[in-house]
Amino acid sequence: MPQIFRIGSYIVYFWSNENKPLEPVHVHIAKGRATANATKIWITSAGKALVCDNASRIPQKQLGKLLRIIEANSASILEQWRSHFGEISYFC
């Protein structure tokens, strides 16, 4: 799974096998290392970050900071998604 970047002790990444048909663009966030129970964040066509599922139970204050960083880097995330998966669609 491609790591996009680290934010402190959190890793932001894609799963390489994202189903067929491909899910809309999103990232996973986990503390320390990638895990199946990671928090899932949709990236919208406007570059906003929306929490799909906070499975890793990131505290709300920390999650807000992470969302702002993801939004600030959304153009890079979208570029990496397209490069890795070859296509892109949006949740909204």
C-alpha positions as CSV (number, residue, x, y, z in Angstrom):
1,M,0.0,0.0,0.0
2,P,1.4,3.3,-1.0
3,Q,2.2,5.7,1.8
4,I,1.3,9.3,0.9
5,F,2.9,11.0,3.9
6,R,3.2,10.9,7.6
7,I,1.7,13.4,10.1
8,G,3.4,13.0,13.4
9,S,2.8,9.4,14.4
10,Y,0.0,8.9,11.8
11,I,0.5,7.4,8.4
12,V,-1.7,8.5,5.5
13,Y,-2.0,5.9,2.7
14,F,-4.0,4.1,0.0
15,W,-4.8,0.4,-0.1
16,S,-3.4,-1.0,-3.4
17,N,-6.5,-3.3,-3.8
18,E,-9.4,-0.8,-3.7
19,N,-12.1,-3.1,-5.3
20,K,-13.6,-3.3,-8.7
21,P,-15.2,-1.0,-9.6
22,L,-12.7,1.4,-8.0
23,E,-14.1,3.3,-5.0
24,P,-14.1,7.1,-5.1
25,V,-10.8,8.8,-4.1
26,H,-10.0,8.4,-0.4
27,V,-7.2,7.9,2.0
28,H,-6.7,5.8,5.1
29,I,-5.1,7.1,8.4
30,A,-3.7,4.9,11.1
31,K,-1.4,5.5,14.0
32,G,2.0,3.9,13.6
33,R,1.4,1.5,10.7
34,A,-1.2,0.6,8.1
35,T,-4.1,-1.5,9.4
36,A,-7.4,-2.8,8.2
37,N,-9.2,-0.8,10.9
38,A,-8.0,2.6,9.7
39,T,-9.9,5.8,9.6
40,K,-11.2,6.4,6.0
41,I,-11.4,9.9,4.6
42,W,-13.2,10.8,1.3
43,I,-11.6,13.5,-0.8
44,T,-14.3,15.6,-2.7
45,S,-14.0,17.1,-6.1
46,A,-13.6,20.5,-4.3
47,G,-10.6,19.1,-2.3
48,K,-12.5,18.8,1.0
49,A,-11.9,15.9,3.4
50,L,-14.9,14.1,4.8
51,V,-14.8,11.4,7.4
52,C,-16.3,8.2,6.1
53,D,-15.4,6.0,9.1
54,N,-13.3,6.8,12.1
55,A,-12.5,3.1,12.7
56,S,-9.2,3.8,14.3
57,R,-10.9,6.1,16.8
58,I,-8.7,9.1,16.3
59,P,-9.6,11.7,18.9
60,Q,-11.8,14.5,17.4
61,K,-9.3,17.3,18.1
62,Q,-6.5,15.4,16.4
63,L,-8.8,14.3,13.5
64,G,-9.7,17.9,12.8
65,K,-6.0,18.7,12.4
66,L,-5.4,15.7,10.2
67,L,-8.4,16.7,8.0
68,R,-7.0,20.2,7.5
69,I,-3.6,18.8,6.5
70,I,-5.2,16.4,4.0
71,E,-7.3,19.2,2.5
72,A,-4.1,21.4,2.2
73,N,-2.5,18.5,0.3
74,S,-5.6,17.3,-1.7
75,A,-4.2,18.2,-5.1
76,S,-1.1,16.1,-4.4
77,I,-3.3,13.2,-3.1
78,L,-5.5,13.3,-6.2
79,E,-2.4,13.3,-8.5
80,Q,-1.0,10.3,-6.6
81,W,-4.3,8.5,-6.7
82,R,-4.6,9.0,-10.5
83,S,-1.0,7.8,-10.9
84,H,-1.5,4.7,-8.8
85,F,-5.0,3.6,-9.9
86,G,-5.1,5.2,-13.4
87,E,-8.6,6.7,-12.9
88,I,-10.4,8.9,-10.5
89,S,-14.0,9.4,-9.3
90,Y,-15.4,11.3,-6.4
91,F,-17.8,10.6,-3.5
92,C,-19.2,14.1,-4.0
